Amino acid sequence: MQHFFVTPDQVKEERVYIEGSDVNHMKNVLRMRVGEEVMISDGNNQTYRCDVQEYGEDIAILKIMERGLVDTELPSNIYLFQGLPKQDKMELIVQKAVELGVYQVVPVATKRCVVKLDDKKAAKKVDRWQQIAESAAKQAGRGYVPEIHPVMNYREALEYAKKLDVVLIPYELADGMQETKRIIDSIRPGQSIGIFIGPEGGFEQEEVERATACGARVITLGRRILRTETAGLTTLSVLMFHLEG
């Protein structure tokens, strides 16, 4: 069954009104006919099983057949602060992070980032990453499309993370797996969590020190050095298991 996202104001009484590019996708790409079923999420933990009732020129009207609550979201909001990687690695990171339950992805320009984006290029990249996030959310049965935040510098990212309950920074020079386990075990469902991941080459020592000065907890992901596209997904997997287990 196809899955689409709407905003709560597009749900009115027993109807859902699809607008924008999704209408063309339904009519001309998927070739969905009147009477076909579709699953709708309103981004507010509500789902609707609907039948396609009719098409207008720029609108699709769906009849609600069944309502339900989303049970696929993690009990905590997790923010992934990802150092900008090279090539198209960010696309993979966004896709898999959304599948694992991330709440928001924040691209971060750190000192060792090779990629340099001006405002125009950054905006195009974020638009592309947001499209990937929506597609991944549909595939994973999410009730919410995680936001891909505009690119931040490191100072802005640390400031943004101050509102979170727990901030973790996996660091290749860290040791003490028992301490890492203790930190993870202390995280409670409902707490907001930030994960800072460096780009290729990792964080500079000064960046780690700035993060810890802001309250971040340094953790280890084991004895092996992980690639930037692996480290964040590993941390998300550990947290997903911990929060849902």
Secondary structure as GFF3:
##gff-version 3
##sequence-region A 1 245
A	DSSP	beta_strand	2	5	.	.	.	ID=ss1
A	DSSP	three_ten_helix	8	10	.	.	.	ID=ss2
A	DSSP	beta_strand	11	12	.	.	.	ID=ss3
A	DSSP	beta_strand	15	19	.	.	.	ID=ss4
A	DSSP	alpha_helix	21	24	.	.	.	ID=ss5
A	DSSP	pi_helix	25	29	.	.	.	ID=ss6
A	DSSP	beta_strand	37	41	.	.	.	ID=ss7
A	DSSP	beta_strand	46	55	.	.	.	ID=ss8
A	DSSP	beta_strand	59	69	.	.	.	ID=ss9
A	DSSP	beta_strand	78	83	.	.	.	ID=ss10
A	DSSP	alpha_helix	89	100	.	.	.	ID=ss11
A	DSSP	beta_strand	104	109	.	.	.	ID=ss12
A	DSSP	alpha_helix	119	140	.	.	.	ID=ss13
A	DSSP	beta_strand	147	148	.	.	.	ID=ss14
A	DSSP	beta_strand	152	153	.	.	.	ID=ss15
A	DSSP	alpha_helix	154	161	.	.	.	ID=ss16
A	DSSP	beta_strand	166	170	.	.	.	ID=ss17
A	DSSP	alpha_helix	177	185	.	.	.	ID=ss18
A	DSSP	beta_strand	193	197	.	.	.	ID=ss19
A	DSSP	alpha_helix	205	213	.	.	.	ID=ss20
A	DSSP	beta_strand	217	219	.	.	.	ID=ss21
A	DSSP	alpha_helix	228	244	.	.	.	ID=ss22
###
